[in-house]
């Protein structure tokens, strides 16, 4: 932290996580340590490269102001990631009730007799941190996750085709057994009807059943036993 009589600045060096073709922000906080209104102005050695919001302002007594510095997207990185850009923060005691639009360059001139402070800020570039590698089997009880590039979403998972074939065979067997059961029930009902007709015919003729009728009924019983197994 840079500490003067008027403002304290945090941080003293502007640090940007450098990425090509991407705007990058960095913030700093200005704190007024006095009982006076303090005007400030931010300058840079490379004004086309940076945007500062706000670049001028007035901070009330014992208050603070956040300043956002935006670096425009860069097409190439500097050699060895060393940046020679610098910022200059100027501050001066201002009259109570002054508005930011009323700030003039003369307010920050030491020849004016005002109490003026200057703080120089360096710029550092930091390479982005690579993503942390996930070790295989790091999650207890779970298998390693495949990346999207290694996953074929049209592929059939291992073991699926085999279980699918077994399920098809099971469904076919159940369907066949159901058809046989329904056929046996129909045949049973038909034999019951034929037996009933034979009983009625026997009662009408001789009051009893002939040997042929008895044999036929026995045959029907054998057939019924076969179909109902």
Rosetta blueprint (number, residue, H / E / L):
1 X L
2 X E
3 X E
4 X L
5 X L
6 X L
7 X E
8 X E
9 X E
10 X E
11 X L
12 X L
13 X E
14 X E
15 X E
16 X E
17 X E
18 X E
19 X L
20 X L
21 X L
22 X L
23 X L
24 X E
25 X E
26 X E
27 X E
28 X E
29 X E
30 X E
31 X E
32 X E
33 X L
34 X L
35 X L
36 X L
37 X E
38 X E
39 X E
40 X E
41 X E
42 X E
43 X E
44 X E
45 X L
46 X L
47 X L
48 X L
49 X L
50 X E
51 X E
52 X E
53 X E
54 X L
55 X L
56 X E
57 X E
58 X E
59 X E
60 X L
61 X L
62 X L
63 X L
64 X E
65 X E
66 X E
67 X E
68 X E
69 X E
70 X E
71 X E
72 X L
73 X L
74 X L
75 X L
76 X L
77 X L
78 X L
79 X H
80 X H
81 X H
82 X L
83 X L
84 X L
85 X L
86 X E
87 X E
88 X E
89 X E
90 X E
91 X E
92 X E
93 X E
94 X E
95 X L
96 X L
97 X L
98 X L
99 X L
100 X H
101 X H
102 X H
103 X L
104 X L
105 X H
106 X H
107 X H
108 X H
109 X L
110 X H
111 X H
112 X H
113 X L
114 X L
115 X L
116 X E
117 X E
118 X E
119 X E
120 X E
121 X E
122 X E
123 X E
124 X E
125 X E
126 X E
127 X E
128 X L
129 X L
130 X L
131 X L
132 X L
133 X L
134 X L
135 X L
136 X L
137 X L
138 X L
139 X L
140 X L
141 X L
142 X L
143 X L
144 X L
145 X L
146 X L
147 X L
148 X H
149 X H
150 X H
151 X L
152 X L
153 X L
154 X L
155 X L
156 X L
157 X L
158 X L
159 X L
160 X H
161 X H
162 X H
163 X H
164 X H
165 X H
166 X H
167 X H
168 X H
169 X H
170 X H
171 X H
172 X H
173 X H
174 X H
175 X H
176 X H
177 X H
178 X H
179 X H
180 X H
181 X H
182 X H
183 X H
184 X H
185 X H
186 X H
187 X H
188 X H
189 X H
190 X H
191 X H
192 X H
193 X H
194 X H
195 X H
196 X H
197 X H
198 X H
199 X H
200 X H
201 X H
202 X H
203 X H
204 X H
205 X H
206 X L
207 X L
208 X L
209 X L
210 X L
211 X H
212 X H
213 X H
214 X H
215 X H
216 X H
217 X H
218 X H
219 X H
220 X H
221 X H
222 X H
223 X H
224 X H
225 X H
226 X H
227 X H
228 X L
229 X L
